[in-house]
Amino acid sequence: MNYRVKYWRWINEQAGEWYRTGLMTKENAEKVAESFRQSHEQVEVYYDDDGKRTN
Protein backbone atom coordinates (compact mmCIF):
# COMPACT_ATOMS: atom_id res chain seq x y z
CA MET A 1 0.00 0.00 0.00
CA ASN A 2 2.64 2.52 -0.99
CA TYR A 3 1.10 4.13 -4.04
CA ARG A 4 -0.39 7.58 -4.46
CA VAL A 5 -2.12 9.39 -7.26
CA LYS A 6 -0.84 12.87 -8.08
CA TYR A 7 -3.17 15.12 -10.07
CA TRP A 8 -3.18 18.70 -11.30
CA ARG A 9 -6.03 21.02 -10.31
CA TRP A 10 -6.49 24.48 -11.75
CA ILE A 11 -7.20 27.13 -9.10
CA ASN A 12 -8.10 29.72 -11.73
CA GLU A 13 -7.32 30.30 -15.41
CA GLN A 14 -3.68 31.19 -14.72
CA ALA A 15 -2.69 28.99 -11.80
CA GLY A 16 -3.01 25.48 -10.46
CA GLU A 17 -1.28 23.05 -8.13
CA TRP A 18 -0.56 19.38 -7.61
CA TYR A 19 -2.71 17.40 -5.18
CA ARG A 20 -1.97 13.90 -3.89
CA THR A 21 -4.14 11.14 -2.55
CA GLY A 22 -3.44 9.06 0.52
CA LEU A 23 -1.55 5.78 0.34
CA MET A 24 -3.26 2.86 -1.37
CA THR A 25 -2.55 -0.35 -3.22
CA LYS A 26 -1.32 -0.15 -6.79
CA GLU A 27 -4.57 -1.65 -8.05
CA ASN A 28 -6.67 0.96 -6.25
CA ALA A 29 -4.34 3.77 -7.35
CA GLU A 30 -4.78 2.72 -10.99
CA LYS A 31 -8.57 2.76 -10.58
CA VAL A 32 -8.52 6.20 -8.94
CA ALA A 33 -6.17 7.53 -11.61
CA GLU A 34 -8.43 6.30 -14.38
CA SER A 35 -11.37 8.08 -12.79
CA PHE A 36 -9.36 11.28 -12.27
CA ARG A 37 -8.22 11.29 -15.91
CA GLN A 38 -11.76 12.14 -16.93
CA SER A 39 -11.71 15.44 -15.02
CA HIS A 40 -8.04 16.41 -14.59
CA GLU A 41 -5.46 17.28 -17.23
CA GLN A 42 -2.49 15.57 -15.61
CA VAL A 43 -2.68 12.42 -13.49
CA GLU A 44 0.18 10.21 -12.36
CA VAL A 45 0.41 7.06 -10.22
CA TYR A 46 3.66 6.80 -8.31
CA TYR A 47 5.30 4.59 -5.72
CA ASP A 48 5.84 6.37 -2.40
CA ASP A 49 8.86 4.59 -0.99
CA ASP A 50 8.76 6.11 2.48
CA GLY A 51 5.03 6.76 2.90
CA LYS A 52 5.72 10.12 4.49
CA ARG A 53 6.50 12.37 1.55
CA THR A 54 4.08 15.27 1.15
CA ASN A 55 5.27 16.92 -2.07
N, CA, C and O atoms as a GROMACS GRO file, in nm:
protein
  220
    1MET      N    1   0.083  -0.119   0.000
    1MET     CA    2   0.000   0.000   0.000
    1MET      C    3   0.087   0.125   0.000
    1MET      O    4   0.073   0.210   0.088
    2ASN      N    5   0.175   0.138  -0.095
    2ASN     CA    6   0.264   0.252  -0.099
    2ASN      C    7   0.248   0.335  -0.225
    2ASN      O    8   0.344   0.398  -0.270
    3TYR      N    9   0.131   0.336  -0.282
    3TYR     CA   10   0.110   0.413  -0.404
    3TYR      C   11   0.019   0.532  -0.377
    3TYR      O   12  -0.070   0.526  -0.293
    4ARG      N   13   0.045   0.639  -0.452
    4ARG     CA   14  -0.039   0.758  -0.446
    4ARG      C   15  -0.072   0.800  -0.588
    4ARG      O   16  -0.005   0.763  -0.684
    5VAL      N   17  -0.177   0.879  -0.599
    5VAL     CA   18  -0.212   0.939  -0.726
    5VAL      C   19  -0.187   1.089  -0.712
    5VAL      O   20  -0.235   1.152  -0.617
    6LYS      N   21  -0.113   1.144  -0.805
    6LYS     CA   22  -0.084   1.287  -0.808
    6LYS      C   23  -0.164   1.345  -0.925
    6LYS      O   24  -0.160   1.292  -1.036
    7TYR      N   25  -0.237   1.454  -0.900
    7TYR     CA   26  -0.317   1.512  -1.007
    7TYR      C   27  -0.315   1.664  -1.000
    7TYR      O   28  -0.306   1.723  -0.892
    8TRP      N   29  -0.325   1.726  -1.117
    8TRP     CA   30  -0.318   1.870  -1.130
    8TRP      C   31  -0.458   1.929  -1.123
    8TRP      O   32  -0.548   1.883  -1.193
    9ARG      N   33  -0.476   2.031  -1.039
    9ARG     CA   34  -0.603   2.102  -1.031
    9ARG      C   35  -0.579   2.250  -1.057
    9ARG      O   36  -0.493   2.312  -0.995
   10TRP      N   37  -0.657   2.305  -1.148
   10TRP     CA   38  -0.649   2.448  -1.175
   10TRP      C   39  -0.722   2.523  -1.065
   10TRP      O   40  -0.834   2.487  -1.029
   11ILE      N   41  -0.658   2.627  -1.011
   11ILE     CA   42  -0.720   2.713  -0.911
   11ILE      C   43  -0.800   2.822  -0.980
   11ILE      O   44  -0.911   2.856  -0.939
   12ASN      N   45  -0.742   2.875  -1.087
   12ASN     CA   46  -0.810   2.972  -1.173
   12ASN      C   47  -0.752   2.955  -1.313
   12ASN      O   48  -0.682   2.857  -1.339
   13GLU      N   49  -0.780   3.047  -1.403
   13GLU     CA   50  -0.732   3.030  -1.541
   13GLU      C   51  -0.581   3.037  -1.556
   13GLU      O   52  -0.526   2.984  -1.652
   14GLN      N   53  -0.513   3.102  -1.462
   14GLN     CA   54  -0.368   3.119  -1.472
   14GLN      C   55  -0.286   3.028  -1.380
   14GLN      O   56  -0.167   3.009  -1.403
   15ALA      N   57  -0.348   2.972  -1.279
   15ALA     CA   58  -0.268   2.899  -1.180
   15ALA      C   59  -0.336   2.769  -1.136
   15ALA      O   60  -0.459   2.757  -1.136
   16GLY      N   61  -0.252   2.675  -1.099
   16GLY     CA   62  -0.301   2.548  -1.046
   16GLY      C   63  -0.196   2.489  -0.954
   16GLY      O   64  -0.091   2.549  -0.931
   17GLU      N   65  -0.226   2.371  -0.899
   17GLU     CA   66  -0.128   2.305  -0.813
   17GLU      C   67  -0.152   2.155  -0.811
   17GLU      O   68  -0.261   2.107  -0.844
   18TRP      N   69  -0.048   2.083  -0.772
   18TRP     CA   70  -0.056   1.938  -0.761
   18TRP      C   71  -0.123   1.898  -0.630
   18TRP      O   72  -0.096   1.956  -0.525
   19TYR      N   73  -0.210   1.800  -0.637
   19TYR     CA   74  -0.271   1.740  -0.518
   19TYR      C   75  -0.232   1.593  -0.518
   19TYR      O   76  -0.203   1.536  -0.623
   20ARG      N   77  -0.231   1.532  -0.401
   20ARG     CA   78  -0.197   1.390  -0.389
   20ARG      C   79  -0.298   1.319  -0.300
   20ARG      O   80  -0.349   1.375  -0.204
   21THR      N   81  -0.323   1.195  -0.336
   21THR     CA   82  -0.414   1.114  -0.255
   21THR      C   83  -0.336   1.052  -0.139
   21THR      O   84  -0.214   1.067  -0.130
   22GLY      N   85  -0.408   0.984  -0.052
   22GLY     CA   86  -0.344   0.906   0.052
   22GLY      C   87  -0.285   0.779  -0.006
   22GLY      O   88  -0.301   0.750  -0.125
   23LEU      N   89  -0.216   0.704   0.078
   23LEU     CA   90  -0.155   0.578   0.034
   23LEU      C   91  -0.261   0.474   0.003
   23LEU      O   92  -0.364   0.466   0.070
   24MET      N   93  -0.234   0.394  -0.098
   24MET     CA   94  -0.326   0.286  -0.137
   24MET      C   95  -0.250   0.180  -0.214
   24MET      O   96  -0.132   0.197  -0.246
   25THR      N   97  -0.317   0.070  -0.243
   25THR     CA   98  -0.255  -0.035  -0.322
   25THR      C   99  -0.240   0.012  -0.466
   25THR      O  100  -0.308   0.106  -0.509
   26LYS      N  101  -0.152  -0.053  -0.540
   26LYS     CA  102  -0.132  -0.015  -0.680
   26LYS      C  103  -0.261  -0.032  -0.759
   26LYS      O  104  -0.294   0.051  -0.843
   27GLU      N  105  -0.332  -0.139  -0.734
   27GLU     CA  106  -0.457  -0.165  -0.805
   27GLU      C  107  -0.558  -0.052  -0.781
   27GLU      O  108  -0.620  -0.002  -0.875
   28ASN      N  109  -0.574  -0.012  -0.657
   28ASN     CA  110  -0.666   0.096  -0.625
   28ASN      C  111  -0.619   0.229  -0.683
   28ASN      O  112  -0.700   0.309  -0.731
   29ALA      N  113  -0.488   0.253  -0.679
   29ALA     CA  114  -0.434   0.377  -0.735
   29ALA      C  115  -0.462   0.385  -0.885
   29ALA      O  116  -0.495   0.492  -0.936
   30GLU      N  117  -0.449   0.274  -0.955
   30GLU     CA  118  -0.478   0.272  -1.099
   30GLU      C  119  -0.626   0.302  -1.125
   30GLU      O  120  -0.658   0.374  -1.220
   31LYS      N  121  -0.714   0.250  -1.042
   31LYS     CA  122  -0.857   0.276  -1.058
   31LYS      C  123  -0.889   0.424  -1.032
   31LYS      O  124  -0.965   0.486  -1.107
   32VAL      N  125  -0.830   0.479  -0.926
   32VAL     CA  126  -0.852   0.620  -0.894
   32VAL      C  127  -0.797   0.708  -1.006
   32VAL      O  128  -0.862   0.803  -1.049
   33ALA      N  129  -0.678   0.675  -1.054
   33ALA     CA  130  -0.617   0.754  -1.161
   33ALA      C  131  -0.703   0.753  -1.286
   33ALA      O  132  -0.720   0.856  -1.351
   34GLU      N  133  -0.757   0.639  -1.320
   34GLU     CA  134  -0.843   0.630  -1.438
   34GLU      C  135  -0.965   0.720  -1.423
   34GLU      O  136  -1.005   0.787  -1.518
   35SER      N  137  -1.022   0.722  -1.306
   35SER     CA  138  -1.137   0.808  -1.279
   35SER      C  139  -1.096   0.956  -1.286
   35SER      O  140  -1.168   1.037  -1.345
   36PHE      N  141  -0.983   0.989  -1.227
   36PHE     CA  142  -0.936   1.128  -1.227
   36PHE      C  143  -0.903   1.178  -1.367
   36PHE      O  144  -0.916   1.297  -1.396
   37ARG      N  145  -0.860   1.088  -1.455
   37ARG     CA  146  -0.822   1.129  -1.591
   37ARG      C  147  -0.939   1.188  -1.669
   37ARG      O  148  -0.919   1.259  -1.767
   38GLN      N  149  -1.059   1.159  -1.625
   38GLN     CA  150  -1.176   1.214  -1.693
   38GLN      C  151  -1.199   1.360  -1.657
   38GLN      O  152  -1.266   1.432  -1.732
   39SER      N  153  -1.145   1.406  -1.545
   39SER     CA  154  -1.172   1.544  -1.502
   39SER      C  155  -1.046   1.628  -1.475
   39SER      O  156  -1.058   1.746  -1.446
   40HIS      N  157  -0.928   1.568  -1.485
   40HIS     CA  158  -0.804   1.641  -1.459
   40HIS      C  159  -0.708   1.623  -1.576
   40HIS      O  160  -0.698   1.515  -1.633
   41GLU      N  161  -0.638   1.731  -1.610
   41GLU     CA  162  -0.546   1.728  -1.723
   41GLU      C  163  -0.429   1.632  -1.703
   41GLU      O  164  -0.397   1.554  -1.792
   42GLN      N  165  -0.368   1.638  -1.587
   42GLN     CA  166  -0.249   1.557  -1.561
   42GLN      C  167  -0.272   1.469  -1.439
   42GLN      O  168  -0.308   1.518  -1.332
   43VAL      N  169  -0.250   1.340  -1.457
   43VAL     CA  170  -0.268   1.242  -1.349
   43VAL      C  171  -0.151   1.144  -1.356
   43VAL      O  172  -0.113   1.099  -1.464
   44GLU      N  173  -0.096   1.112  -1.240
   44GLU     CA  174   0.018   1.022  -1.236
   44GLU      C  175   0.008   0.931  -1.114
   44GLU      O  176  -0.021   0.977  -1.004
   45VAL      N  177   0.032   0.801  -1.134
   45VAL     CA  178   0.041   0.706  -1.022
   45VAL      C  179   0.190   0.691  -0.992
   45VAL      O  180   0.270   0.673  -1.083
   46TYR      N  181   0.225   0.699  -0.865
   46TYR     CA  182   0.366   0.680  -0.831
   46TYR      C  183   0.382   0.603  -0.702
   46TYR      O  184   0.294   0.603  -0.615
   47TYR      N  185   0.495   0.536  -0.692
   47TYR     CA  186   0.530   0.459  -0.572
   47TYR      C  187   0.589   0.553  -0.469
   47TYR      O  188   0.684   0.626  -0.498
   48ASP      N  189   0.535   0.553  -0.350
   48ASP     CA  190   0.584   0.637  -0.240
   48ASP      C  191   0.668   0.546  -0.150
   48ASP      O  192   0.614   0.472  -0.067
   49ASP      N  193   0.798   0.553  -0.166
   49ASP     CA  194   0.886   0.459  -0.099
   49ASP      C  195   0.897   0.476   0.051
   49ASP      O  196   0.933   0.382   0.121
   50ASP      N  197   0.867   0.596   0.102
   50ASP     CA  198   0.876   0.611   0.248
   50ASP      C  199   0.740   0.633   0.314
   50ASP      O  200   0.729   0.624   0.436
   51GLY      N  201   0.637   0.660   0.235
   51GLY     CA  202   0.503   0.676   0.290
   51GLY      C  203   0.483   0.803   0.369
   51GLY      O  204   0.377   0.821   0.429
   52LYS      N  205   0.581   0.890   0.370
   52LYS     CA  206   0.572   1.012   0.449
   52LYS      C  207   0.583   1.137   0.364
   52LYS      O  208   0.551   1.247   0.411
   53ARG      N  209   0.626   1.122   0.242
   53ARG     CA  210   0.650   1.237   0.155
   53ARG      C  211   0.521   1.313   0.132
   53ARG      O  212   0.415   1.252   0.115
   54THR      N  213   0.527   1.445   0.132
   54THR     CA  214   0.408   1.527   0.116
   54THR      C  215   0.412   1.611  -0.010
   54THR      O  216   0.312   1.675  -0.043
   55ASN      N  217   0.524   1.614  -0.083
   55ASN     CA  218   0.527   1.692  -0.207
   55ASN      C  219   0.601   1.619  -0.315
   55ASN      O  220   0.614   1.670  -0.426
   0.00000   0.00000   0.00000
